[in-house]
Amino acid sequence: MSKQNILIIMVDQLNGTLFPDGPAEWLYAPNLKKLAKKSVRFENCYTASPLCAPGRASFMSGQLPSISGVYDNAAEFPSDLPTYAHHLRRAGYQTALSGKMHFVGPDQLHGFEERLTTDIYPADFGWTPDYRKPGERIDWWYHNMGSVTGAGVAEISNQMEYDDEVAYEATRKLFDLSRGHDPRPWCLTVSFTHPHDPYVARKKYWDLYEDCEHLLPKVSAMDYDDHDPHSKRIFDANDWRNFDITEDDIRKSRRAYFSNISYLDDKIGEILDTLERTRQEAVILFVSDHGDMLGERGLWFKMTFYEGASRVPMMLHVPGMAPHHETTPVSNIDVCPTLCDLVGISMDEVDPWTQGESLLPLINGQRRVSPVAMEYAAEASYAPLVSLRQDNYKFNRCALDPDQLFDLASDPNELINVIDDPVHADAAEKFKKMANARWDLAQFDEEVRRSQARRWVVYDALRNGNYYPWDYQPLKKASERFMRNHMDLNMVEERQRFPRGE
């Protein structure tokens, strides 16, 4: 199979329920809708873990957090864990990243030959949770509800500045690739931080949703005591008692979130337009790391297996492949083996330990028999949580809590736990057996605690004396850009022009 160019567009915290078959009709997202028409749209795609760093490490490697060791937003991504960037680069690809991937640790490349920007989040161990102190809020980095009460309009923010740069560097890279100086096929990953909170948007996008009919959640906020135990832990971690969330706050937050989808759509449009104008053809993957609850049940952000946080959009365009709508549950950990399968790269050396699976058989009509698995072992948890999604069901388990089983066909809002319902007894027994076979939760918990304890020691130690940050410092070789006296000036303009001689 030919080694096709690959363009991966990743966004952050995009709720997959807004993408039932591409973007919902009422979203102002013309570029994503255009991409959807020529893509396989995966309606029921899930994250491996509903949090940034573990979700992204799993997406890149095809491994769940219990294997990768990336349990939370301050867990080191091991340098010896192959990613799709390693596999592609080993097979002769040039690999580049523009934007966020939330790598923690001194390795800030993980197979990418080039990073065009720094990351938006820190690369050290400072955001490590601590299971030894259940209920303790680490106020200087834990989420709180200020993102909701502070929602509104702004023309610039920390995140806007970042994503403006991500898009600029990505389009600039596509122009550079078109010049053909490097004959290798390429894989460019462009990773934005929107629509991740804070819920702040530019007025031009805010105005698009003035009359939006979707500014309130389908399931209103519940009383604290009516929530399941893990949801209560999320409320506590988010410091909900110190905030008064009004209906106006909810409307503004959701409006800004939808507005930022339109902001992203413009950025993605710039990238796809550049690809087209430079006459380059590529596989195009659009995906998110995890979702956002957006006020459903009173919950915000992520950290839960409920659909809003765990379900993500995923669309795959392959030149020559017929577009269609796929409803079988899949995972974004399937990306790594799918990309390798698409371009004919063998993963035999690591296949016995790879938990993701290629989506090509499913796309070609074969039935998928394995369930989708998810794990969570980060802030707002006091012990690991695990989940299985297959057919119409989702099964959730934590050693601290009662098991949950939801029939999403009859209960899409996950309001009725049918784990003890005789009607669903066969399904409950099936999922319990699958969970027992897959996870040793006591061992999982021990591994998480060991990792946390080690990182707290290392973080404290490295903050004493001279501090050397792991944050990625983008290389800007100014002496190799534009026109310099060590260059053949007769060739500079010709080499940098695309197309040439037209």
Rosetta blueprint (number, residue, H / E / L):
1 M L
2 S L
3 K L
4 Q L
5 N E
6 I E
7 L E
8 I E
9 I E
10 M E
11 V E
12 D E
13 Q L
14 L L
15 N L
16 G H
17 T H
18 L H
19 F L
20 P L
21 D L
22 G L
23 P L
24 A L
25 E L
26 W L
27 L L
28 Y L
29 A L
30 P H
31 N H
32 L H
33 K H
34 K H
35 L H
36 A H
37 K H
38 K L
39 S L
40 V E
41 R E
42 F E
43 E E
44 N E
45 C E
46 Y E
47 T L
48 A L
49 S L
50 P L
51 L L
52 C H
53 A H
54 P H
55 G H
56 R H
57 A H
58 S H
59 F H
60 M H
61 S H
62 G L
63 Q L
64 L L
65 P H
66 S H
67 I H
68 S H
69 G L
70 V L
71 Y L
72 D L
73 N L
74 A L
75 A L
76 E L
77 F L
78 P L
79 S L
80 D L
81 L L
82 P L
83 T L
84 Y H
85 A H
86 H H
87 H H
88 L H
89 R H
90 R H
91 A L
92 G L
93 Y L
94 Q E
95 T E
96 A E
97 L E
98 S E
99 G E
100 K L
101 M L
102 H L
103 F L
104 V L
105 G L
106 P L
107 D L
108 Q L
109 L L
110 H L
111 G L
112 F L
113 E L
114 E E
115 R E
116 L L
117 T L
118 T L
119 D L
120 I L
121 Y L
122 P L
123 A L
124 D L
125 F L
126 G L
127 W L
128 T L
129 P L
130 D L
131 Y L
132 R L
133 K L
134 P L
135 G L
136 E L
137 R L
138 I L
139 D L
140 W L
141 W L
142 Y L
143 H L
144 N L
145 M L
146 G H
147 S H
148 V H
149 T H
150 G L
151 A L
152 G E
153 V E
154 A L
155 E L
156 I L
157 S L
158 N H
159 Q H
160 M H
161 E H
162 Y H
163 D H
164 D H
165 E H
166 V H
167 A H
168 Y H
169 E H
170 A H
171 T H
172 R H
173 K H
174 L H
175 F H
176 D H
177 L H
178 S H
179 R L
180 G L
181 H L
182 D L
183 P L
184 R L
185 P L
186 W E
187 C E
188 L E
189 T E
190 V E
191 S E
192 F E
193 T E
194 H E
195 P E
196 H L
197 D L
198 P L
199 Y L
200 V E
201 A E
202 R L
203 K H
204 K H
205 Y H
206 W H
207 D H
208 L H
209 Y H
210 E L
211 D L
212 C L
213 E L
214 H L
215 L L
216 L L
217 P L
218 K L
219 V L
220 S L
221 A L
222 M L
223 D L
224 Y H
225 D H
226 D H
227 H L
228 D L
229 P H
230 H H
231 S H
232 K H
233 R H
234 I H
235 F H
236 D H
237 A H
238 N L
239 D L
240 W H
241 R H
242 N H
243 F L
244 D L
245 I L
246 T L
247 E H
248 D H
249 D H
250 I H
251 R H
252 K H
253 S H
254 R H
255 R H
256 A H
257 Y H
258 F H
259 S H
260 N H
261 I H
262 S H
263 Y H
264 L H
265 D H
266 D H
267 K H
268 I H
269 G H
270 E H
271 I H
272 L H
273 D H
274 T H
275 L H
276 E H
277 R H
278 T L
279 R L
280 Q L
281 E L
282 A E
283 V E
284 I E
285 L E
286 F E
287 V E
288 S E
289 D L
290 H L
291 G L
292 D L
293 M L
294 L L
295 G L
296 E H
297 R H
298 G H
299 L L
300 W L
301 F L
302 K L
303 M L
304 T L
305 F L
306 Y L
307 E H
308 G H
309 A H
310 S H
311 R E
312 V E
313 P E
314 M E
315 M E
316 L E
317 H E
318 V L
319 P L
320 G L
321 M L
322 A L
323 P L
324 H E
325 H E
326 E E
327 T L
328 T L
329 P L
330 V E
331 S E
332 N H
333 I H
334 D H
335 V H
336 C H
337 P H
338 T H
339 L H
340 C H
341 D H
342 L H
343 V L
344 G L
345 I L
346 S L
347 M L
348 D L
349 E L
350 V L
351 D H
352 P H
353 W H
354 T L
355 Q L
356 G L
357 E L
358 S L
359 L L
360 L H
361 P H
362 L H
363 I H
364 N L
365 G L
366 Q L
367 R L
368 R L
369 V L
370 S L
371 P L
372 V E
373 A E
374 M E
375 E E
376 Y E
377 A L
378 A L
379 E L
380 A L
381 S L
382 Y L
383 A L
384 P L
385 L E
386 V E
387 S E
388 L E
389 R E
390 Q E
391 D L
392 N L
393 Y E
394 K E
395 F E
396 N E
397 R E
398 C E
399 A L
400 L L
401 D L
402 P L
403 D L
404 Q E
405 L E
406 F E
407 D E
408 L L
409 A L
410 S L
411 D L
412 P L
413 N L
414 E L
415 L L
416 I L
417 N L
418 V L
419 I L
420 D L
421 D L
422 P H
423 V H
424 H H
425 A H
426 D H
427 A H
428 A H
429 E H
430 K H
431 F H
432 K H
433 K H
434 M H
435 A H
436 N H
437 A H
438 R H
439 W L
440 D L
441 L H
442 A H
443 Q H
444 F H
445 D H
446 E H
447 E H
448 V H
449 R H
450 R H
451 S H
452 Q H
453 A H
454 R H
455 R H
456 W H
457 V H
458 V H
459 Y H
460 D H
461 A H
462 L H
463 R L
464 N L
465 G L
466 N L
467 Y L
468 Y L
469 P L
470 W L
471 D L
472 Y L
473 Q L
474 P L
475 L L
476 K L
477 K L
478 A H
479 S H
480 E H
481 R L
482 F L
483 M L
484 R L
485 N L
486 H L
487 M L
488 D L
489 L H
490 N H
491 M H
492 V H
493 E H
494 E H
495 R H
496 Q L
497 R L
498 F L
499 P L
500 R L
501 G L
502 E L
